Amino acid sequence: MLDLGCQKALIALAASSVHAISLAVALYASSSYWKQDYHTSTLIGVEWVEKLIHGHPECIWTELGVQLHVFLILEHELHTVCMIQDS
């Protein structure tokens, strides 16, 4: 059997856990959580790709799912092997 101090501490921990979970659920369910703009850049096409190449390394990973060196190798292969040129 737990002493009174331990029981109170466990009850307080459970209450704060329930409170934190309910706040997270409320935030997740709110419409403003889902309506945040993701793509805020006005750049398109070649300018957007150039920004990805010369920008922060995590940006190209986030947008294209590959690291910069992989993208550059793919670009090189498309130019040399497939003879695809920039449009």
C-alpha positions in Angstrom: 0.0 0.0 0.0 1.3 3.4 -0.9 1.6 6.2 1.6 -0.6 9.3 1.3 2.2 11.4 -0.2 2.8 8.8 -3.0 -0.9 8.5 -3.8 -1.2 12.3 -4.1 1.8 12.5 -6.4 0.4 9.7 -8.6 -3.0 11.5 -8.8 -1.3 14.8 -9.7 0.8 13.0 -12.4 -2.2 11.3 -13.8 -4.2 14.6 -13.8 -1.4 16.5 -15.6 -1.0 13.7 -18.1 -4.7 13.8 -18.9 -4.6 17.6 -19.2 -1.6 17.5 -21.6 -3.3 14.8 -23.8 -6.5 16.8 -23.9 -4.7 19.9 -25.0 -2.9 18.0 -27.7 -6.1 16.5 -29.0 -7.8 19.9 -29.0 -4.9 21.4 -31.0 -4.9 18.6 -33.4 -8.6 18.8 -33.9 -8.7 22.6 -34.4 -9.1 23.9 -37.9 -6.3 26.4 -37.6 -3.8 23.5 -37.1 -4.6 22.2 -40.5 -4.8 25.5 -42.4 -1.3 26.7 -41.9 0.4 27.5 -45.2 3.3 25.2 -46.1 4.5 26.6 -49.4 5.0 30.3 -48.9 7.6 31.0 -51.6 6.6 32.9 -54.7 9.3 31.1 -56.7 8.3 28.5 -59.4 10.2 26.3 -61.8 13.9 26.8 -62.3 14.0 29.5 -59.6 12.5 27.2 -57.1 15.0 24.4 -57.9 17.9 26.8 -57.7 16.7 27.9 -54.3 16.6 24.3 -53.2 20.1 23.6 -54.6 21.7 26.7 -53.0 19.6 26.9 -49.9 19.7 24.9 -46.6 20.4 21.2 -47.1 17.3 20.2 -45.3 15.0 22.1 -47.7 15.8 19.8 -50.7 15.2 16.8 -48.5 11.9 18.1 -47.2 10.6 19.1 -50.7 12.0 16.3 -52.9 12.9 13.5 -50.4 16.5 13.2 -51.6 19.8 14.8 -50.5 21.5 17.3 -52.7 24.2 15.0 -54.1 21.5 12.4 -55.1 19.5 15.1 -56.9 22.6 16.4 -58.7 23.5 12.9 -59.8 20.0 12.3 -61.1 20.1 15.6 -63.0 23.4 14.6 -64.5 22.1 11.2 -65.6 19.0 12.8 -67.2 21.2 15.1 -69.2 23.8 12.6 -70.3 22.1 9.3 -70.5 18.5 10.3 -71.4 19.5 13.4 -73.3 16.9 15.4 -71.5 17.6 19.1 -71.5 16.3 21.9 -69.3 13.0 23.4 -70.5 
